[in-house]
Amino acid sequence: MSLLTPATEIPSKEKLYLIQLDGLRFLAVTLVMLDHWLGEKNSLPLGYFGVNLFFVLSGFLITRILIHSKQADDRLQRTHGHSLRQFFIRRSLRIFPIYYLTIIILALIGFQAARENFVWFMTYTQNFWIIIHQTWFGALDHLWSLAVEEQYYIFFPFLVLFLPLRRLPVVLASLVGLAFLLRVYLFVTGAPWMVQFVFMPACLDAFGLGGVLAFLMVFRREQFNKLVGNTGFLLASLAFYALNVYLMSTTSSLRNVYTDVFDRFFTSLFCFFIIGKSVVGYGGLAKWVLEHPVSNYLGRISYGLYLFHNLVFNYYHTPPDFITVRAWNRVLREMPFLVDTGADTTLKFLFFYGITVLLATVSWYVVEKPLNALKDRFSY
């Protein structure tokens, strides 16, 4: 029997669930928050790392879902149109409702970026607006990454479902190579740095590496375990990532080949091994953190956390008279001993984190979870 022969048993939901991945989602969104909330107090690319972790994780999970769906189609002797339809319905139920509700509410209450660029946000093309205008949206800056994910979802399912699975490694490697070469071209031709940052094709090595991880897990499980279970590979990828961060920060030019070409690849490679190791299962302190009920819950509501966090506070864009800032200033007036102690920065982060968790929790229980339950009606 070929290694790519359709499986005789489709994994159950319980088998597909990997508990430590929720912990990684929590860590990823927290890194993004730190980056956007601390501003100049942080010099590390935490937000960029968090977004790339989400991209690689999406590539891994989506590829794994599509492979199992294609196997189910082959086993049941049905067309792949069934899985394609189910995929888009399930993705839409998970992603669209709270996103569109947020954009519509912001536009209705007069939030400038949402009202003036409403069509761009509603069509998930806000990253193209950024490329065209070479500027950002303020408190809605972070939504560029959601546009990139949606654009990836549009074409990638067709590649997995309608091409032979034995071709998938070549397809995934091609995506990785295409993204890297595209960034080289953009850098050599002097294209604005925002292009490589938010242009979906320039992000495909992150998604492609996640897909490679999924392919190895499904079809080469022994090799997968050896590869991602080897701590040496994880540390080597960390070393490459750290070296690139060092070169980024020490090169005289603010934008250089390390920021615009190599950064996403080495960040994604490190994320590849981080995610792979979590599939096998971390032990010790890492296991405790990633599997802790709080981490798992925050990972489960991470979409809401990501969606709302910049609306709660952003170091560069939130005005001093904004309600959350005024609330924090009231806390400082009530507890003046916190000012200039160093503890105020940590408490400020926790204060805004708490507000964001509250908003994401309401979103989860009122909108996301009820609609997410409808996905059971559209099983693969």
Buried (B, 14 or more C-beta within 10 A) or exposed (E): EEEBEBBEEBEEEEEEEBBBBBBBBBBBBBBBBBBBBBEEEBEEBBBBBBBBBBBBBBBBBBBBBBBBBBBBBBEEEEEBEBBBEBBBBBBBBBBEBBBEEBBBEBBEEEBEBBBEBBEBBBEBBBBBBBBEEEEBBBBBBBBBBBBBBBBBBEEBBEBBBEEEBEEBBEBBBBBBEBBBEBBBEBBEEEBEBBBBBBBBBBBBBBBBBBBBBBBBBBBBEEEBBEBBBBEEBBEBBBEBBEEBBEBBBEEEEEBBBBBBBBBBBBBBBBBBBBBBBBBBBBEEEBBEBBBBEEBBBBBBBBBBBBBBBBBBBBBEBBEEEBEBBEEBEEEBEEEEEBEEEEEBEEBBBEBBBEBBBEBBBBBBEEBBEEBBEEBEEBEB
